[in-house]
């Protein structure tokens, strides 16, 4: 792997683990056994590094999403893969990471947020339409309303006044959301498949 | 009916129809064919009248809710009665009524809002537990999480940036929410009942 990629990988790992504020360029250099100067030759400052990590993450994420959709038996399987990945991410990523991103890099945060609105809306519509075509979701769904409801329900997770992290297990809330939501829009065939996946 | 009750009834009707700002004490007196003085002898000002109308509405509403729960065959029937009543209310009550209440009577508005949080949460828990006992909702529901999700999903309806009134038929969004949500938490027996009710 090239040095640049190794730096991005290590930085992302450490940002996830400790948050952004707590990780210095020096920490990353030391972990990789390279000089701080090498890091600064590639990224002019931490801000540039953070920016790069986030955009690489986005590219990976988008690729992953389409791979899952393509490789799944059906749309419900895809949704449950996303759910499991989401639960895993919640366990791996320290919530401080998002807090730091929002506080220390507000412009980047807003950019991500506004890109995500569009992306998530497109993905929901895509999945809902596919599910209807596969006979797993009900024909009579109002795709636009349902996809909005889904998107905004998901947003509740990151709303600390609704589900404060010290009182709720976010992974559990997330699973409740996904499973109930998917059941709610499913045909009997869809529900059967959900039950076979959730045991 | 006593004059006091007739004033409250007429005022509530007109507030619903035209909003609060647009209705004067004089309008109400004229509609009832009584003198303005009579109105002012009972309610010292419009603010007191609005306050009284709201608290009478609340008392009626709470009574109605418990009547529906008691008189329904099961909890799903009760939920669909609430849904139909809600849709009816949306058609009868001019959205300006809520806007006026929020803008012109902010203290009253906040009081209602905070009372509603508790009430709606209690009602959701009550209905969910009853539904589980009736074998209509799944045994494995996390009542607390589900009732929070329901409550906050309902709140999206009054969030104008999520479902702007000029772009969405609120009655349709509301029905989508209720039906999908109820299906999502139901057993096969529950879904069968929902289908018998929604046709």
Interface residues (C-beta under 8 A of the other chain):
Chain A: X142 X145 X146 X148 X149 X152 X153 X156 X162 X163 X168 X172 X173 X176 X177 X179 X180 X181 X182 X183 X184 X185 X186 X188 X191
Chain B: X142 X145 X146 X148 X149 X152 X153 X156 X162 X163 X168 X172 X173 X176 X177 X179 X180 X181 X182 X183 X184 X185 X186 X188 X191
